[in-house]
Amino acid sequence: MSNINLYSTIDTILLTEKGSLLQELNNDYVFKVHKKANKRQIREAVEKVFDVKVVNVRTMNVLGKKKRKKRSDAGRTAHWKKAYVRLAADDQIDLV
C-alpha cells in the first residue's frame, strides 16, 4: 500500500458543465486525484478534508492527449486520474 498524504490525494475539484449537472441531480462531485490513490484513500481524504459523508466513489484513468509541435515533434500531455464522489443526501461541498 502506497504512502500518499491526505492532502496530496485530492489535487483539485473539477468544475465542468457535466460536473455541475451531476452536483444538482445526484450530489456527485468530480475530483482530479493522485494517480496511485485507491477508492478507500479518496473516500477518507474527502470525508476528512470537507467533513462530509461519502456514499460512493468511482474512479477512472484519463489518458493524456496527443500533441504535436511543428512537423515531427510528437508528444502527449500527462495521464491523470478522475474520481466521481457521491455524497450523502444532506451533505454538500461549498465551492465558493
Secondary structure, DSSP 4 states (H G I P E B T S, - for coil): -----HHHHEEEE---HHHHHHHHHH-EEEEEE-TT--HHHHHHHHHHHH---EEEEEEEEEPPPEEEETTTEEEEPPPEEEEEEEEPTT------
